[in-house]
Amino acid sequence: MAELSASPSVSRPFGDRWRGVVSIALRWGLPLLWVLWAALAWWVAPREATAGQLDRDLAAGRVVTFQRASGWADDDAYWGSRPQPRYDPQGAMIAWSVPNGHVRYAFVEPPEEQAEPTGSQSTDRPTGLDARLAASAGPWQSAGAVAHRLADAAGLLAGAVTLLWLVRLAVGAPPLVGNRWFWYWIGLLPFGVGVLAWSYREIWRPPPVPPAVRGSGWRGAGWLLLAGVGIVLLVSVARALFGGSVVPG
């Protein structure tokens, strides 16, 4: 009987401690994971360069992987996804990675417009710039390339942030500022801004008194549209002011 009567008093402090650990993990873990993701994502984000830069990287042996493409494919609504070069053997763009993990791209002449040596016979082998790249660098998704390993790590961090946020939103205590659908739509904002907004308003600075009317799903969808456009414009202005090296994309 002594054991049975003592078990509730033991389990309750344990449950309180567990909730405290989860609260601290969410309070500090989400922002920390986001900062790590942002640093890695910024480092490996594609940076526009020139054909001259590509020649210099080739001459110095700095091209690790490459791919000829016709632009970037980034159709995923998930904010943690990263653009991939859209493979096209006749494309007018070449993306390449360098040893420090940066990804660069430049617009060049398509293969059929590259000059071939006089009297050379047509073959299926790459010629001109493509031949130089193939001789000194590996294909785009070569295993072990620093840029791709960093990009994979950034993807894992973004996935961890999203998973923690979704689990807390779905099964945790009801949010105060808006309902779950409100925060779901806000959480789709680019760069994880919505997840940071949820963390700030619901964990770091919750309202002292619950508002009489919480944000609805429709309001969240509206904020997603307006804030999404604002973020895109802000990034465009920042890139124009500071250049593609500071604000890549």
C-alpha positions, 0 to 999 in steps of 0.5 A: 500500500505504501508503494501504491500511495507513493507512486502518484507523488513520484510520477507527477514530479517526473511528468512536470520535469519532462514537460519542463525539459520539452519546454526548454528544448522548444524554447532554445532548440528551435531557434538554435537549429534554425540559426545553424540551418540558415548559416549552412543554407546561406553558405551553399546557396547558388551564387551567380558568377561569370564565364571568366570565373569558371575559367579561372576555377578550372585553371586553378583546379577548383571545380569539384562537381559540375552540371550543364543545365537550363536553369534551376528547379525549385518547385517544392513549397517546403521552405527547407528545400534547395534549388537543383540545376535542371539538367540539360545537355544543351543548356546555356548554364553551368553550375559547379561547386568549389572546395570550400563548399560554395556553389556557383553558376554562370551562363555560357554558350551551349555546346553546339555553339562552341567552336571545334578545332578545324578539321575535327570529326563530329563525335558524341564525346564532349568538346570545348568547355564541357570536355575541360570540365569532364576531365577535371571535375566529377558529375554534380551529385558526386559522393563526398563533395563538400557543397553537397554534404553541407547542403544535405546537412542543411536539409536535415536541420530544416527537417528537424525544425519543421518536425519539432514545430509540427508535432508541438503544433498538432499535439501540444497545448492549443496556441494562444495568438491563433488557432492551429490552422492559423499557425500552419499557414504562417509556418509555410513562409519562406526561410522558416520565418513563420516557425520563428514567428510562432516560437516568438509569439507562443513560447518566448513572448506569449500574450499575458491574457489570451486574446478574445479572438484568435487568428483563424486559418483564413487570416493565416492564409492571408498573412502567408500571401502578404508576408510571402510577397513582402519577404520576396521583395525584401530579398530582391532589394537586399540583393540589389543593394549588397550583391549576389555574394552577400544575398545569394540566390 
